[in-house]
């Protein structure tokens, strides 16, 4: 079914809604009353099989809420939009019908003070109640962050909420600082024995308010925030931000830049997956294998640094294209080095899949079913390991991906081994895409100038961890009015407990490694 047919059905079922469609981008906005949002979102998700992308909240003299839904190909993207006066803070919860909206609504409640009626648990999320308290609302217009921060005080009487309430039940706390993990995250594992019955990740210890920091800044300053809030996936996030600005400015990016963007996105994916595979080997106690993969990751970082001037591709993706060009011979040498890395990785893969002690630790461990992956809106290799194949490069191709032939590796088992197989397969696909990009690379410039313009746009990119969405609104002077980040780690952390629960304590670090999550990318 095409987007136009879906919209005709929407109009028939909800005659009072207002529909606007942008045919070139295959994007539609459906404006409706607050009472119509939940049933309309329910219909799109369950009846039309659209993927839930996230929630954007704006305060522009009124509350403006946008619920994002993503279809495949000509089914396009749909934004369900509703509004209400600022004094009206109550909206019906969508998460009751679409669980993927759960954390998005909790975030809006914490940061804006909105109340989603019917939501089972609001509060104590981004702003921890034991430090921040309630009613802070730092994302509201005019919020005084210095004043808010000066009032932060620890509350010694605070206690975590518990679910398991039976004789012998206890909570095993892990973190927020512990060996082997470089970032701060706290886990509460509830049990009555050796099996984890409930796993509750408590994040946002390093919440930096990137979205708030961007307000009032120039596009150039905001671009620095976009590529540095999660440095390991800098290129992908800088690309998404740049694409949003290009939509606002109506910039036509040169073909050579579009192809090179794909080239570097795949180089970043290859390097990122090597790091995740190394972590998986470490978690299972295979120190030699972890060291071997770590050497390959270091080779990929050196390749990236020598090619682009930065090991994590800082400063390369900019609005209008790329900050510099590369001669074809240099790119050919880079592909040759990448081939050597992948060839050595395949040798390690053959050893791993023939090591029974390794397979015993990840097979049938940390299982997430396909229906659960869809219900939680999981993305990236985590989703594809459960048969939920929602690769944005295929669903809604961007840059030059439409011109390339590649497959999206998917597995059905949903366990740690399935996720690992997806990672290995995607590394090979990334190399193939780099080779295609080099063979089809046109001549011409890699950058086009553009003037600041007022407007709002949403852009999505398939990062190494999954789909990210960047929502950007700018004024006539080119200053950022609203910057909204929906990151793959935020989405996948929401579903992590599915894999960790009903497995033994000793499986926990292995399951965590197979998810390849980033705390910085989540906390923002």
Secondary structure, DSSP 4 states (H G I P E B T S, - for coil): --HHHHHHHHHHHSTT-EEEEETTTTEEEEE--HHHHHHHHHIIIIIS-PEEEEEEEEESSEEEEEEEEE-SGGG-EEEEEEEEETT--EEE-STTT-GGGHHHHHHHHHHH--EEET-S--SSSSS-TTTT-SS--TTSTT--HHHHHHT----TT--------STT-EEEEE-SS-TT-SS--EEEEEESSSEESEEEEE--TT---HHHHHTT-BHHHHHHHHHHTTGGGHHHHHHHHHHHHHHHHT----HHHHHHHHHHHHHHHHHHHHHHHHHHHHHTT-HHHHHHHHHHHHHHHHHHHHHHSSTT-TT-EETTEESS---HHHHHHHHHHHHHHHHHHHHHHHHHHT-HHHHHHHTT-S---HHHHHHTT--HHHHHTTT----HHHHS--TTGGGS-------SS-SHHHHHHHHHHHHHHHHHHHHHHHHTPPPS-SB-------EEEEEEEEETTEEEEEEEEE-TTSBEEEEEEE-HHHHHHHHHHHHHTTEEGGGHHHHHHHHT--HHHHH-
